[in-house]
């Protein structure tokens, strides 16, 4: 009789973008800021498969104890590094490069296989019950259950913002697991901050178009205004018409040197151009993470 085996790789189900909402038909859980991975446990071994089908175990050997989980188990989740009880993506990157971290955990949010049997066709509500049972029985410090609630998505989103968590994911309770697909059953609602920033320069690419703007700011949301300082590159969020407009504006008043200290090699502009930028958080270096251009501030 053939030996049972897990598939080598299960493409992760994907989410669409959305706004905070409440729904009796959805389960809402925190969106963890880490590396998406599938944990495949098979006869005393564990594989941590990335979205690109790369085994991450060598990079995160401290998750090797997951191999003690029941054989034939495949979990979907996130590899997360915690600092002071909160997810920290910068810490994740630095610890990942070193290959060791006592704070890295696998946060499970779905079960795909149990005892080598596929659970993908079950509704999410049933898969969640199975997952809760598995995590509780495992008593494994390296394995955490993704926290969440039914129906009250707006309240959980507010809690995520207050705790500095990336956001929430809404999952339709009746939905099956659509491996590798983005069918709208999962909705990610990301926390975004906004700031008014000064455009101090730009990096040009061939064809008289800019690659990105360089911005500076004097205070972040919730902070007292301070001296103007460099905040990073902004390369996304431009419509075709706004890109054409910005290409003209940033070339009207060139400047020989940057307005504030800046490590970039760029073309500089005189003060007077301002924009609104949304972003996820600040990096350890004090730069905007995942910045998006939201609009030009005009008088």
NORSULVEN-V826893 format. One record per helix or strand of 2 or more residues. SS is the DSSP state (alpha for helix, beta for strand). FROM is the first residue (numbers start at 1). TO is the last residue. If there is no record, write none. Layout:
ss = <SS	SS>
from = <FROM	FROM>
to = <TO	TO>
//
This chain:
ss = <beta	beta	beta	beta	alpha	beta	beta	alpha	beta	beta	alpha	beta	beta	alpha	beta	beta	beta	beta	beta	alpha	beta	beta	beta	beta	beta	beta>
from = <16	23	35	45	61	73	86	89	104	117	124	143	148	153	167	186	193	209	229	240	254	267	274	281	288	292>
to = <17	31	42	50	68	83	87	98	114	118	138	145	151	163	172	190	205	217	234	249	255	269	279	282	289	297>
//
